[in-house]
Amino acid sequence: MKRLSAAVVLLFLSMPALAQEAVQPAPPAATEPSPDATNAPIVVEAQKEKKICHNETSTGSVMPRRVCRTATQVAEQQAAAQRSLDAARRSQETDDLTRELREGGAL
């Protein structure tokens, strides 16, 4: 029984040493550029866009808050607002046309 417990303890103590032997270091990276690397496109990091900041006061609030957005974000929000406005106008025009047709007896 003592031999079995001694063998188990010896096995547990030797496991880290066995694990270290199994790990092999990675081969060193090649220092020569590959033939494909010379033909690869050069990627230049994009410059950060400057932010445009202004104070906005929400409806129902008296405290303005500072809002900062990039020019791209401002343009996207303006385009989305314009699309929404156009959709509302088309909907109103359709409602007006439908009302006129009903009153005229066409529908």
Buried (B, 14 or more C-beta within 10 A) or exposed (E): EEEEEEEEEEEEEEEEEEEEEEEEEEEEEEEEEEEEEEEEEEEEEEEEEEEEEEEEEEEEEEEEEEEEBEEEEEEEEEEEEEEEEEEEEEEEEEEEEEEEEEEEEEE
